[in-house]
Amino acid sequence: MKYDEIIVMKNGKEAHLRNAVESDGAVVVENFNLTHEETDYLLTYPEENSMDAKQEGEFLQKKADSDNEIEIIALVDGKVVGTAGIDAIGTKYKLKHRAEFGISVAKEYWGLGLGTALTNACIKCAKEAGYEQLELDAVADNKKAISLYEKAGFVEFGRNPKGFKSKFSGYQELVYMRLEL
Ligand SMILES: CC(C)(COP(=O)(O)OP(=O)(O)OC[C@H]1O[C@@H](n2cnc3c(N)ncnc32)[C@H](O)[C@@H]1OP(=O)(O)O)[C@@H](O)C(=O)NCCC(=O)NCCS
């Protein structure tokens, strides 16, 4: 899928939100490793990222060429500072109405409205792709993310008390949320 939007952040500076393409592979891997180092609320540890720049580029181009999946990057002064995306949950008929949402913004840029803008961009794309339900899970302690999702209209539909097992903090409860599109 394709997306292209310029937004003004809370500090008055512009950010460019657009779908990532093959040539973004290296910078997206760099951003992934940074954001996944900065928080314990995401699934993957940086050392578990198995994709190199070339593989990431191919993965991103597949999304750009797809008609129901996308990875959107937020660029500030030409630098990738956040990513968000939607992935199909399945290709079988009974699952085709559902997509999964994921997001991360580099810590230096938190609180500037990028999370909200990226979430809204993904919701727009999910509607355009024809999905009926957008889903996510969030660590229960991640109040900021949960507040962002609630503002966007997501509602909780369950919890898994031992959803993640962090090597730093032990078990993390996961909150399952869904948004009807
Ligand atoms: C969660 C995350 C995506 C939010 O991104 P962001 O760019 O900081 O988001 P925004 O600036 O748009 O703020 C979104 C909302 O968070 C809340 N928020 C912002 N700063 C906050 C703070 N310091 N304390 C509590 N809530 C806060 C507000 O409700 C805000 O909405 P508002 O601007 O309408 O008041 C970002 O913190 C992040 O990437 N965290 C690490 C990775 C992660 O947790 N991803 C989600 C996994 S489920």
The ligand as a Gaussian input file, in Angstrom:
#p B3LYP/6-31G(d) Opt

LIG

0 1
 C        3.615000       4.443000      22.582000
 C        4.284000       5.381000      21.596000
 C        4.122000       4.813000      20.191000
 C        3.618000       6.750000      21.661000
 O        4.226000       7.571000      20.703000
 P        4.285000       9.173000      20.874000
 O        4.826000       9.719000      19.621000
 O        4.982000       9.514000      22.134000
 O        2.725000       9.475000      20.983000
 P        1.982000      10.893000      21.038000
 O        2.970000      11.987000      21.207000
 O        1.072000      10.955000      19.872000
 O        1.137000      10.749000      22.378000
 C        0.052000       9.852000      22.409000
 C       -0.685000       9.918000      23.719000
 O        0.132000       9.341000      24.726000
 C       -0.227000       9.966000      25.960000
 N        0.988000      10.507000      26.517000
 C        1.942000      11.242000      25.918000
 N        2.936000      11.501000      26.779000
 C        2.585000      10.912000      27.942000
 C        3.191000      10.786000      29.208000
 N        4.384000      11.323000      29.456000
 N        2.541000      10.080000      30.159000
 C        1.348000       9.481000      29.912000
 N        0.725000       9.565000      28.721000
 C        1.338000      10.268000      27.765000
 C       -1.213000      11.044000      25.685000
 O       -2.511000      10.512000      25.892000
 C       -0.990000      11.313000      24.216000
 O       -2.124000      11.775000      23.580000
 P       -2.384000      13.385000      23.498000
 O       -1.212000      13.960000      22.797000
 O       -3.646000      13.447000      22.679000
 O       -2.530000      13.858000      24.886000
 C        5.796000       5.575000      21.951000
 O        5.891000       5.971000      23.276000
 C        6.646000       4.363000      21.741000
 O        7.075000       4.068000      20.623000
 N        6.930000       3.633000      22.808000
 C        7.828000       2.501000      22.750000
 C        7.307000       1.382000      21.883000
 C        5.919000       0.983000      22.294000
 O        5.590000       0.946000      23.464000
 N        5.099000       0.670000      21.288000
 C        3.748000       0.217000      21.518000
 C        3.751000      -1.233000      21.805000
 S        2.098000      -1.800000      22.142000

